[in-house]
Amino acid sequence: MRVLIIGGGAAGMTAASRVKAMRPDWEVIVFEETNFVSHAPCGIPYVIEGISRADHLMYYPPEFFRKERGIDVRTNAKVLEVGEGFLRVRENGRESRYEWDKLLIATGALPKLPNVKGIDLDGIVTIRHPANAEKLKRKVDEAKKVVIIGAGYLGVEMAEAVSALGKKVTVIEFLDQPLPNLDREIAEIVKSEMEKKVDLRLGERLEAFEGKDRVETVVTNKNSYECDLAIVATGVRPNVELAKMLGCKIGETGAIWVDDRMQTSVENVYSAGDCAETRHLVTGKRVWIPLAPAANKMGYVAGVNISGGNLEFPGVLGTQLTKFFDLEIGSTGLNERMAKAEGFRVKSTLIRAKTRVHYYPGGKDIVLKVVADEDGRILGAQAVGSDVAMRINVFSVIIQAGFKTKDVFFSDLAYAPPLTPIWDPIIVSARTLKF
């Protein structure tokens, strides 16, 4: 049995490893367009900032998978064509044809590019792949004035990275707040912190890039900004071209449609990771939320089912974390605006607390917003400040388990004066939402 996998990122390599673990006698070949596999694109901003190196963004190098797991990893291998039972691949300048019995499409996502004048000028870059991280870092190091287009998670992280290097940074966002998945009360705190470090321009629409041979000015509907480098961080789109070529159904989100076993509409063809859609655990609707933890799990599920097992991927909440310097930022589930749009009768609470008891030194601020329906079922949570990750992760489990406010209030959370307050903000939120 031959299994071919297109894409050597999180989903592809997790699936390949699972297939070889369950079916060691099967042939598994992975085709990766770059020389990086099992990579961590979320780490690119920290390479730019100088915290890490690009080669550290591989969890394991290709040779590890070849020697330790028996996976035939082909790097610098671009898949040109997908047909029924075959692939056509260009490797090191030569084209080859490979037949497959089962296929996994794990082609990830690609940066969205705005359709504006001057987009092809030199000095305009996107954040795409760890293989390009060192080249991008050199460009940032050489620049003095940097404009970042977009204030989503990647834009915020890049704003920190570039600002930390002492560059003059302008961030342009079309919406009237950074991080659009946050409710305004939380986003305002992020906004205030960003304004201390960068020139944050909200409510401005990108209209053009200008310059002779390279970008010199970014033009919006309200102003123009000089720059040596422009970083476009306006989101990503699912990479579905090969799936379309094979006739796979594309879902309502624009990503590849898969069932709960990660099988596409084409027999013996699976898809996982940032190119595939799934279901939202609160709304039950089809969603496309490209995040690394889900990509790894989707790859695992695909690998099990390709191997003849039976495992279902339940869906996602879109749990996310980031930071801007010392401000941690996180969310899970639905914010209040989303919940109302879905038809829920919503109640919410905003908690301002310290991360330690009042008498123990080192306590820091945390602001927590929790959203519930009229019956007390928790729908979502957002937090900014310190020790955010632990609280958002607890809330992701709370939401997935279907807990109501009473369940949350009586959760037996740990307490120690050097680590937590006696009334943790999680518990306080349930008390104020009432039950």
C-alpha positions as CSV (number, residue, x, y, z in Angstrom):
1,M,0.0,0.0,0.0
2,R,1.4,3.4,-1.0
3,V,0.3,6.6,0.8
4,L,1.3,9.9,-0.7
5,I,1.2,13.1,1.4
6,I,1.3,16.6,-0.1
7,G,2.7,19.0,2.5
8,G,5.3,18.4,5.2
9,G,4.0,20.8,7.8
10,A,2.2,20.0,11.1
11,A,-0.7,18.0,9.6
12,G,1.3,16.2,7.0
13,M,4.1,14.9,9.2
14,T,1.8,14.0,12.0
15,A,-0.3,11.9,9.6
16,A,2.8,10.3,8.1
17,S,4.1,9.4,11.5
18,R,0.8,7.8,12.5
19,V,0.5,5.8,9.3
20,K,4.0,4.3,9.8
21,A,3.3,3.6,13.5
22,M,0.1,1.7,12.6
23,R,1.2,0.2,9.3
24,P,5.0,-0.1,9.3
25,D,5.0,-2.2,6.2
26,W,3.2,0.5,4.1
27,E,5.1,2.9,1.9
28,V,4.7,6.6,2.9
29,I,6.1,9.4,0.8
30,V,5.8,13.1,1.8
31,F,6.3,15.8,-0.8
32,E,7.4,19.2,0.7
33,E,7.9,22.2,-1.5
34,T,10.6,23.7,0.8
35,N,13.5,22.2,2.7
36,F,11.6,22.6,6.0
37,V,9.3,19.9,7.5
38,S,7.5,19.6,10.8
39,H,7.9,23.3,11.0
40,A,6.5,26.0,13.3
41,P,5.4,29.1,11.3
42,C,4.0,30.6,14.5
43,G,7.6,31.2,15.5
44,I,8.6,33.4,12.6
45,P,8.0,36.7,14.5
46,Y,10.4,35.5,17.2
47,V,13.1,34.8,14.6
48,I,12.6,38.3,13.3
49,E,13.0,39.6,16.9
50,G,16.2,37.6,17.4
51,I,14.8,35.4,20.1
52,S,15.3,32.2,18.0
53,R,16.8,31.0,14.7
54,A,15.0,29.8,11.6
55,D,16.5,26.3,11.7
56,H,15.1,25.9,15.2
57,L,11.5,26.2,13.8
58,M,11.7,22.6,12.7
59,Y,10.7,20.1,15.4
60,Y,12.6,17.4,13.6
61,P,14.7,17.6,10.4
62,P,13.9,15.5,7.3
63,E,16.6,13.0,8.1
64,F,15.0,12.1,11.5
65,F,11.8,11.1,9.7
66,R,13.7,9.1,7.2
67,K,15.9,7.2,9.6
68,E,13.8,7.0,12.8
69,R,10.3,6.6,11.3
70,G,10.8,5.1,7.9
71,I,9.1,8.0,6.0
72,D,10.3,8.8,2.6
73,V,10.5,12.6,2.8
74,R,11.1,14.5,-0.4
75,T,12.1,18.1,0.2
76,N,12.2,20.9,-2.5
77,A,9.5,18.8,-4.3
78,K,6.6,20.7,-5.8
79,V,3.4,18.8,-6.8
80,L,2.4,20.1,-10.2
81,E,-0.6,17.8,-10.9
82,V,-3.0,15.6,-9.0
83,G,-5.0,13.0,-10.8
84,E,-6.9,9.8,-10.0
85,G,-4.3,7.5,-8.6
86,F,-1.2,9.6,-9.5
87,L,0.8,12.8,-8.8
88,R,3.2,14.7,-11.1
89,V,6.1,16.2,-9.1
90,R,9.0,18.4,-9.9
91,E,12.0,17.5,-7.8
92,N,15.3,19.4,-8.2
93,G,14.5,20.4,-11.7
94,R,13.2,17.0,-12.9
95,E,9.6,15.9,-13.2
96,S,8.4,12.5,-11.9
97,R,5.1,10.6,-11.7
98,Y,4.0,8.7,-8.6
99,E,1.1,6.4,-8.1
100,W,-0.9,6.4,-4.9
101,D,-3.4,4.1,-3.2
102,K,-4.3,6.7,-0.6
103,L,-3.6,10.5,-0.6
104,L,-3.5,13.2,2.0
105,I,-3.7,16.8,1.0
106,A,-2.1,19.0,3.6
107,T,-1.2,22.0,1.6
108,G,-1.8,24.6,4.3
109,A,-2.6,28.2,3.7
110,L,-1.2,31.1,1.7
111,P,-1.0,34.8,2.6
112,K,-3.8,37.0,1.2
113,L,-2.5,39.9,-0.9
114,P,-4.5,43.1,-1.3
115,N,-5.4,44.0,-4.8
116,V,-3.9,47.5,-4.8
117,K,-1.6,49.5,-7.0
118,G,2.1,48.8,-6.4
119,I,1.7,45.4,-4.7
120,D,4.5,44.0,-6.8
121,L,7.1,46.6,-5.7
122,D,10.3,45.3,-4.1
123,G,10.3,45.8,-0.3
124,I,6.8,44.4,0.2
125,V,6.8,41.1,2.1
126,T,4.4,38.6,3.6
127,I,4.9,36.1,6.5
128,R,4.5,32.7,4.9
129,H,7.0,30.0,5.8
130,P,9.9,29.3,8.2
131,A,12.1,28.6,5.2
132,N,11.9,32.3,4.3
133,A,12.4,33.6,7.9
134,E,16.1,34.4,7.8
135,K,15.7,36.3,4.5
136,L,12.9,38.3,6.0
137,K,14.9,39.0,9.1
138,R,17.7,40.4,7.0
139,K,15.2,42.8,5.3
140,V,13.9,43.9,8.6
141,D,17.4,44.5,10.0
142,E,18.2,46.7,7.0
143,A,15.1,48.8,7.3
144,K,14.5,51.9,9.5
145,K,10.9,52.6,8.9
146,V,8.5,49.7,8.7
147,V,4.8,49.7,7.9
148,I,2.7,46.7,8.9
149,I,-0.7,46.2,7.1
150,G,-3.1,44.4,9.4
151,A,-3.6,44.3,13.2
152,G,-4.7,40.7,13.5
153,Y,-2.7,38.2,15.5
154,L,0.2,38.1,13.1
155,G,0.2,41.9,12.6
156,V,0.4,42.4,16.4
157,E,3.2,39.8,16.8
158,M,5.2,41.4,14.0
159,A,4.6,44.9,15.5
160,E,6.3,43.7,18.7
161,A,9.1,41.9,16.8
162,V,10.0,44.9,14.6
163,S,9.5,47.5,17.3
164,A,11.8,45.6,19.7
165,L,14.6,46.0,17.1
166,G,14.3,49.7,17.5
167,K,12.6,50.4,14.1
168,K,9.9,53.0,13.6
169,V,6.8,51.0,13.2
170,T,3.4,52.0,11.8
171,V,0.5,49.6,11.9
172,I,-2.5,50.2,9.6
173,E,-5.8,48.4,10.3
174,F,-9.0,48.8,8.3
175,L,-11.2,48.1,11.3
176,D,-11.6,50.3,14.3
177,Q,-9.8,48.0,16.7
178,P,-6.9,45.6,16.7
179,L,-7.6,41.8,16.9
180,P,-11.2,41.7,15.5
181,N,-12.1,38.5,17.3
182,L,-12.0,40.4,20.6
183,D,-14.9,42.4,22.1
184,R,-14.2,46.1,22.3
185,E,-13.6,46.2,26.1
186,I,-10.7,43.8,25.7
187,A,-9.5,45.2,22.4
188,E,-9.2,48.7,23.9
189,I,-6.7,47.4,26.4
190,V,-4.6,45.9,23.5
191,K,-5.0,49.2,21.6
192,S,-3.7,51.2,24.6
193,E,-0.6,49.0,24.9
194,M,0.2,49.0,21.2
195,E,0.0,52.8,21.1
196,K,2.9,53.0,23.6
197,K,5.2,51.2,21.2
198,V,4.0,51.8,17.6
199,D,2.0,54.3,15.5
200,L,-1.3,52.5,15.4
201,R,-3.7,53.7,12.7
202,L,-7.2,52.3,12.9
203,G,-10.0,52.7,10.5
204,E,-7.7,53.3,7.5
205,R,-8.0,51.4,4.2
206,L,-4.9,50.6,2.2
207,E,-5.2,52.1,-1.3
208,A,-1.7,51.8,-2.8
209,F,2.0,51.3,-2.5
210,E,4.2,53.9,-4.1
211,G,7.8,54.0,-5.1
212,K,10.2,53.8,-8.2
213,D,11.8,50.4,-8.0
214,R,10.9,49.6,-4.4
215,V,8.2,50.7,-1.9
216,E,8.8,54.1,-0.5
217,T,5.3,55.1,0.6
218,V,2.1,53.3,1.8
219,V,-1.0,55.2,0.9
220,T,-4.4,54.9,2.8
221,N,-7.7,56.6,2.4
222,K,-6.6,59.1,5.1
223,N,-2.9,59.5,5.0
224,S,0.5,58.3,3.5
225,Y,3.4,56.8,5.4
226,E,7.0,56.6,4.3
227,C,8.7,53.3,4.7
228,D,11.7,51.1,3.8
229,L,9.8,47.9,4.2
230,A,6.1,47.0,4.1
231,I,4.9,43.8,5.8
232,V,1.5,42.6,4.6
233,A,-0.3,40.7,7.4
234,T,-3.9,40.8,6.1
235,G,-4.7,37.2,6.7
236,V,-4.4,33.9,4.9
237,R,-6.5,31.8,2.5
238,P,-6.7,28.0,2.2
239,N,-4.4,26.5,-0.4
240,V,-6.9,24.4,-2.3
241,E,-5.8,24.4,-5.9
242,L,-4.6,20.8,-6.0
243,A,-7.7,19.6,-4.3
244,K,-9.8,21.4,-6.9
245,M,-7.7,19.8,-9.6
246,L,-8.7,16.4,-8.2
247,G,-12.4,17.3,-8.0
248,C,-12.5,17.5,-4.2
249,K,-15.5,19.4,-2.9
250,I,-14.7,22.9,-1.6
251,G,-16.7,23.8,1.4
252,E,-18.7,26.9,2.2
253,T,-15.7,28.5,3.9
254,G,-13.5,28.2,0.8
255,A,-11.5,25.4,2.4
256,I,-11.5,21.7,1.5
257,W,-14.6,20.0,2.7
258,V,-13.9,16.9,4.9
259,D,-16.0,14.7,7.1
260,D,-15.2,14.0,10.8
261,R,-12.7,11.4,9.7
262,M,-10.9,13.9,7.5
263,Q,-12.0,12.2,4.3
264,T,-12.8,14.4,1.3
265,S,-15.6,13.9,-1.2
266,V,-13.2,11.8,-3.3
267,E,-12.7,8.2,-2.2
268,N,-9.3,7.4,-0.5
269,V,-8.4,11.1,-0.5
270,Y,-8.0,12.9,2.9
271,S,-7.2,16.4,3.9
272,A,-6.0,18.0,7.1
273,G,-4.6,21.2,8.5
274,D,-4.9,24.8,7.4
275,C,-6.3,23.8,4.0
276,A,-9.3,21.9,5.5
277,E,-12.5,23.1,7.1
278,T,-14.2,21.6,10.2
279,R,-17.1,22.3,12.6
280,H,-17.4,24.9,15.4
281,L,-18.0,23.2,18.7
282,V,-20.5,25.9,19.9
283,T,-22.5,26.7,16.8
284,G,-22.1,23.3,15.0
285,K,-21.5,25.3,11.8
286,R,-18.7,24.7,9.2
287,V,-15.7,26.9,9.9
288,W,-12.2,27.4,8.7
289,I,-9.9,28.5,11.6
290,P,-6.3,27.8,10.6
291,L,-4.4,27.2,13.9
292,A,-1.5,24.9,14.7
293,P,-3.0,22.8,17.5
294,A,-6.0,21.8,15.4
295,A,-3.7,21.1,12.3
296,N,-1.7,18.6,14.4
297,K,-4.8,16.8,15.7
298,M,-6.4,16.8,12.2
299,G,-3.3,15.2,10.9
300,Y,-3.4,12.6,13.6
301,V,-7.0,11.7,12.9
302,A,-6.3,11.5,9.2
303,G,-3.3,9.2,9.8
304,V,-5.4,6.9,11.9
305,N,-8.2,6.6,9.4
306,I,-5.9,6.3,6.4
307,S,-4.4,3.3,8.2
308,G,-7.8,1.6,8.6
309,G,-8.6,2.9,12.1
310,N,-11.7,4.8,13.1
311,L,-11.3,8.2,14.8
312,E,-13.3,11.4,14.5
313,F,-12.2,15.0,14.8
314,P,-14.9,16.7,16.9
315,G,-14.2,20.3,15.8
316,V,-12.7,23.5,17.1
317,L,-13.3,26.5,19.3
318,G,-10.7,28.8,17.7
319,T,-8.7,29.0,21.0
320,Q,-5.9,31.5,20.4
321,L,-3.1,33.1,22.4
322,T,-0.6,35.8,21.6
323,K,1.2,38.6,23.4
324,F,2.3,42.2,22.8
325,F,5.5,42.7,24.9
326,D,4.3,42.0,28.5
327,L,0.6,41.9,27.7
328,E,-0.7,38.4,27.2
329,I,-3.9,38.1,25.0
330,G,-6.2,35.1,24.6
331,S,-9.6,34.0,23.5
332,T,-11.7,30.9,23.1
333,G,-15.2,30.2,21.8
334,L,-17.6,33.0,20.8
335,N,-17.2,36.7,21.7
336,E,-20.3,38.6,22.6
337,R,-20.8,40.0,19.1
338,M,-20.5,36.6,17.5
339,A,-22.8,35.0,20.1
340,K,-25.6,37.6,19.4
341,A,-25.1,37.1,15.7
342,E,-25.7,33.4,16.1
343,G,-29.0,34.1,17.9
344,F,-28.0,33.4,21.5
345,R,-29.6,35.4,24.3
346,V,-26.4,36.6,25.8
347,K,-25.2,37.7,29.2
348,S,-21.6,38.6,29.9
349,T,-19.3,39.7,32.7
350,L,-16.0,41.6,32.9
351,I,-13.6,40.8,35.7
352,R,-10.6,42.8,36.7
353,A,-8.4,40.9,39.2
354,K,-4.9,40.2,40.4
355,T,-3.0,37.0,39.6
356,R,-1.9,36.5,43.3
357,V,-3.4,37.1,46.7
358,H,-3.2,40.7,47.8
359,Y,-0.5,40.0,50.5
360,Y,1.9,38.1,48.2
361,P,4.3,40.2,46.1
362,G,4.4,39.9,42.3
363,G,0.6,39.9,41.6
364,K,-0.2,41.3,38.2
365,D,-3.4,42.5,36.5
366,I,-5.7,40.3,34.4
367,V,-8.9,41.3,32.7
368,L,-11.3,38.5,31.9
369,K,-14.5,38.7,29.9
370,V,-16.9,35.7,29.8
371,V,-19.9,35.2,27.6
372,A,-22.8,32.8,28.5
373,D,-26.3,32.1,27.1
374,E,-29.5,32.8,29.1
375,D,-29.3,29.3,30.6
376,G,-25.8,29.8,31.9
377,R,-23.9,27.7,29.3
378,I,-20.5,29.2,28.8
379,L,-20.0,30.3,25.1
380,G,-16.7,32.1,25.1
381,A,-14.0,33.8,27.1
382,Q,-11.3,36.5,26.4
383,A,-8.5,37.7,28.6
384,V,-5.6,40.1,28.6
385,G,-2.9,40.7,31.2
386,S,-0.8,38.1,32.9
387,D,-1.3,34.4,33.4
388,V,-3.8,34.4,30.5
389,A,-2.9,31.1,28.9
390,M,-3.9,29.0,31.9
391,R,-7.3,30.7,32.2
392,I,-8.1,30.5,28.5
393,N,-7.1,26.9,28.4
394,V,-9.4,26.1,31.3
395,F,-12.3,27.9,29.6
396,S,-11.7,26.0,26.4
397,V,-12.3,22.8,28.3
398,I,-15.3,24.3,30.1
399,I,-16.9,25.3,26.8
400,Q,-16.1,21.9,25.1
401,A,-17.6,20.1,28.1
402,G,-20.8,22.2,28.0
403,F,-20.4,23.5,31.5
404,K,-22.8,26.1,32.9
405,T,-22.0,28.8,35.4
406,K,-22.8,26.6,38.4
407,D,-20.4,23.9,37.1
408,V,-17.7,26.5,36.7
409,F,-18.3,28.1,40.2
410,F,-17.9,24.7,41.9
411,S,-14.9,23.6,39.9
412,D,-12.2,22.5,42.3
413,L,-9.4,24.8,41.1
414,A,-6.0,24.7,42.8
415,Y,-4.9,27.6,45.2
416,A,-1.6,28.7,46.6
417,P,-0.7,32.3,47.6
418,P,2.4,32.5,45.5
419,L,0.5,31.3,42.4
420,T,-3.2,32.2,42.4
421,P,-5.8,34.2,44.3
422,I,-8.2,32.4,46.6
423,W,-11.1,33.6,44.3
424,D,-9.7,32.9,40.9
425,P,-11.1,35.1,38.1
426,I,-12.6,32.0,36.6
427,I,-14.7,31.3,39.7
428,V,-15.6,35.0,40.1
429,S,-16.9,35.2,36.5
430,A,-19.3,32.3,37.2
431,R,-20.5,34.0,40.4
432,T,-21.2,37.3,38.7
433,L,-22.9,35.7,35.8
434,K,-25.2,34.0,38.4
435,F,-26.7,30.5,38.4
